[in-house]
Amino acid sequence: MSPDETGVRFTNKLIKDHPLRRVYNSGYVCGGIAIGDVNGDQRPDIYCVSGPLENRLYVQTDTLKFKDVTEAAGVSGGDNWGAGAAFKDIDNDGDVDLYVCNYESPNQLFLNDGHGHFTEAAESHGLAIVNSSMMPAFCDYDLDGDLDLYLLTNRVFRKGGRPKEPPFEMVDGKPQVKPEFARFYALTKQANDKYQMHDYGQPDLLLQNQGDGTFKDVTSDSGIIGDGYGLSATWWDYNHDGKPDIYVANDYDSPDCLYRNDGNGKFTNVLKETLPHTSWFSMGADFGDLNNDGLFDFLVVDMAATTHFAQKTTMGAMSAAKLAKVAGPPPQIMRNALYVNSGTARFQEAAYLAGLANSDWSWSVKIADFDNDGLQDVFITNGMARNINNSDIIVTDDMRIGHEEFDFYADTPTRPEQNLAFRNEGNLNFRDVSKEWNLAHVGMSYASATADLDGDGDLDLVVANLDEPVSIYRNDINSAQSSANRLVVRLHGKNGNSQGIGSTVKLKSTSGEQIRQLIPTTGFLGDSEPIAHFGLAADDKVDSLEISWPSGRVQTVSNVKLNHRIDIAEPTEDLDAEKHRAEMHSKMFAGGPISIRHQDDYFDDFQLQPLLPNQLSQFGPDLKFGDVNGDGLEDFYMTGSAGYAGQLFVRDSDGSFRLSAQAAFEIDAAAEDLGCHFFDADGDGDLDLYVASGSVENHDHPALYQDRLYVNDDNGSFVRSEKALPELTDSTEDVSSHDFDHDGDLDLFVGGRLLPGQYPLSPKSRLLRNDDGKFTDVTESIAPELLSAGMVTASCWADVNGDGWADLMLTTEWGPVRYFENDNGKLVEQTNHAGLSDQTGWWNDIVPADLDGDGDTDFVVANFGLVTKYHASIDHPALLYYGDFAQNGKMKLVEAEHENETLFPIRGKSCSTNAMPHLANKFTTYRDFALASLGDIYSDKCLNEAHRFAATELQSGILFNDNGQFTFQPLPRIAQISPSLAAAVADFNQDGHIDIFLGQNFFVPQVETGRMDSGLGQLLLNDGQRRFRAVRPDESGLTIPDDVRAVSVVDLNADGRPDLVIATNNGPISTWINQPPAK
């Protein structure tokens, strides 16, 4: 709606010569929005905060008609530089008061007389705080009946920039910031024992309401610590224990904080153990139940670009300091973060999966059901006053001496960007509907707030823009859809919390249950109308509303009328129902890490091949079970990395595992072993051991790639057989056995994993025939296509076509799942005939099982998943080229992706020119590089001559066997939340159907990608109809956040139920016991 229609003409101005222009490169550039009913007429009013100019209050006099009453109301704020504001009832008189944050001048508290006239009273209430105040976040954290305040701060910008003289001095032999500069700078000790100076973020404050509307600073006793550059502080009950917790999103290098409310006035920062990684430049944040599972999810926005050009002009070089942030803990990654609540103490990050990872330079985010379909959608504001991360504008520390940050950008162009709206399509899948919903404003938008401004039961939007009037969006999304029912709930709490802030409202209807928590202050500098809104789509009635008040009362309301705003008052009497009653679920598995760990020293793969997509040196360990000493108990072997011998653990009768010393294994400790396999090599009835050596560490010592066969002496002692194997110095990983030629002994397939230094060219895979315990390489004559089968990650033998001969199935990286039919002892590739050729991927594992009960063998295939920057389809595959792009005889890697039918490189100018210096002369600026297509950079001739690899499918799934023809069915969407390098099958719930477990995560991609660590291990239960239900971790009991490489199914406690043993790279072994169902 236009300013002429609404009467709201407020504009946040950027005044280039303003005395405080030094704050323009920060979140202070554009003030906030607060919405509340200031005069009690049941219409929401709007307060707009300004930096350089006075604030304005607009009272709604008629539907969506507003009048500027600032002067009469007395809330202009004067000449203070304002930031965020909030309408809350501070003095407990039933009307909304107004608290305004100011930069480096006293914050202001305007008390309302009930008629929209205000008196400033911050000093007498303990709220006239002078700091780099950014945003007030009110909530009753101590549950004593009144509203407390978390005051978010940012940093103080020194007038005149950095001083000429160093702002630190030596004290007792150590550098220390001089007292007069302590508000601006801090020193941090680095890993090399040197100190680095950086701008100092101000500590946030926790202010406790004393019950009479006055506030006391209790920060020092609360556990709230840190000095970040705060941009948002969001109260929410992340663990659903009834106590409000708070997430603090900090800009730049300062890490975010998730403070758990411990219930005794204390908070604990649980970020590291709760979240796998965070955004880097964290800005606005909001929460909501995005998948309607009854748990609150959380979304933090960052500034990751949505276009190739923007990405490549803002990446810059990866400095040592940046790499440290990527390392964590937890790692900081420059993209949005969507934390899906698993029901356990750990969240799963799913922004890529949901399509919400990149949204440009984002500020505010609002989660709300804008189209009233029962699913909460997402709105994000974008833009920036100046393009301060333009990689072609270099600002050094020396240049900052005597200059303020804005000096370098004052005369550069603005950075307008489009606001974004995403419709929740269900199943954690969001679709960009910005243009469809008329929200695709291009400009510099910052704060936003929601309200039902016109009283029609849906949510409207108010957005603060820079150098443009405030935008008011009337919600007409469902104007032509009368079936889209809705409900607005307004709470009336007791004195001290008259708006019921912090209450939780649950709605039950035909379609299920929805949940809201009344926290109006979310996003960035946005204070929304304090209502709980529910979209109901076609549901024509509400079964019940349940309100959990902060006081502890739980209230149930029935006979609710739809398409109305209903008012619910907190009951005065104590109710019998217990608040926050815990629902105890019997978990399917119990267990966790044991004392056995895998060790893997760091190796810099990128010295061999600088542009590798992922490290290749951390694919271990493998772990296999077998009864090696004939005592009837399952023992296991775990492969060792370079410098660490493989280990055999023997099971004792009490169920514990004991390391069995094996001199033969210690002798071979220099090898990096990736695969192992127990089988009877010599036909003597016991289990011998094949170990496959691979990886890239030993690229200059090919003898260390020789695979090994250890022969068992019948009692579990192993000796290496020096003559049993041919010379095999390929870098291998997978090995499997079967009597492929039906001569009564076990033969071997050995999969070539890679060629060190020549990724992604195909190594040789081998077929080894067992000739009386000595193995002969018969690949050339029996299965010649295996010599160029690609980078094999896993194999299995199964009779695919039911002819009585076991066939060979392989998974490959940058290739298809390959099918080799056993034709009377000769292997013939039938990949294309079986319908598998087009689905190329980064396949990691394959497990056979009859998953649909039709009597033939289907296959579970593990893939890289969808929580990644890569996108793959038949039409637009992920691409990799390997060629001589400098025409100097040296082969290099180039990753590519499509944007609007044009191919562009995935890697940026900095890393590309480091790997191929000739590009630096061709592209002297980041802009030039960003504008160039793949052909412009590397030439069509070189690309055509290069090896080309494509991935068209990244989802893990099932290959259903239909008479030797395969149909690929992806596993449920949540199972794609992380790469899976290991899978297992068993009837875990003993219902007669074979279920699936995926081990997840991959921590070692190239640094700009960021580690893929959102998985907790996914159990999928089979209903027998080709449908699989993803079991949430709080039901399965499985929480495995580590970098899983191997999964074994074994009955550890001899109760007839399949248990799990999980091996992780550079981490613990964990055991998970399958629990009997609760009676």
Secondary structure, DSSP 8 states (H G I E B T S, - for coil): --HHHH----BB---TT-TTGGGTTTGGGS--EEEE-SSSSS--EEEE--SSS--EEEEEEETTEEEE-HHHHT---TT--EEEEEEE-SSSSSS-EEEEEEBSS--EEEEE-SSS-EEE-TGGGT----SBEEEEEEE-TT-SSS-EEEEEE-B---TTSB-SS-SEEEETTEEEE-GGGTTTEEEEE-TTS-EEEEE-B---EEEEE-SSS-EEE-HHHHT-----EEEEEEEE-TT-SSS-EEEEEEETTS--EEEEE-SSS-EEE-HHHH-S-EESS---EEEE-TTSSSS-EEEE-----SSHHHHHHH-----HHHHHHHH-SS-EESS-EEEEE-SSS-EEE-HHHHT-S--SSEEEEEEE-TT-SSS-EEEEEE-BSS-TT-TTS---TTTTBT--GGGGTTTS--B-EE-EEEEE-STT-EEE-TTTTT---EE-EEEEEEE-TTSSSS-EEEEEEBSSB-EEE---TTTT-TT-EEEEEEEE--TT-TT-TT-EEEEEETTEEEEEE---EEBTTEE--S-EEEEEET---EEEEEEE-TTS-EEEE-SB-SSSEEEEE--SS--SS-TT-------SEEEEEEEEE-------GGGT-TT-SB-SS-----EEEE-SSSSSS-EEEE---TTS--EEEEE-TTS-EEEE--HHHHHTTTS-EEEEEEE-SSSSSS-EEEEEE-SSTTTT-GGGG--EEEEE-SSS-EEE-SSSS----SEEEEEEEE-TT-SSS-EEEEEEEE-TTSTTS----EEEEEETTEEEE-HHHH-GGGGG--EEEEEEEE-SSSSSS-EEEEEEEEE--EEEEEETTEEEE-TTTTT-TT--EE--EEEEE-SSSSSS-EEEEE---SSSS----SSS-EEEEEE-TTSSS--EEEEEEEETTEEEESS-HHHHHHH-THHHHH--SHHHHHH--HHHHH-HHHHHHSEEEEE-----EEEEEETTEEEEEE--GGGGSS--SEEEEE-TT-SSS-EEEEE--B--B-TTT--B-----EEEEE-SSS-EEEE-HHHH-----S-EEEEEEE-TTSSSS-EEEEEETTSEEEEEEE-----
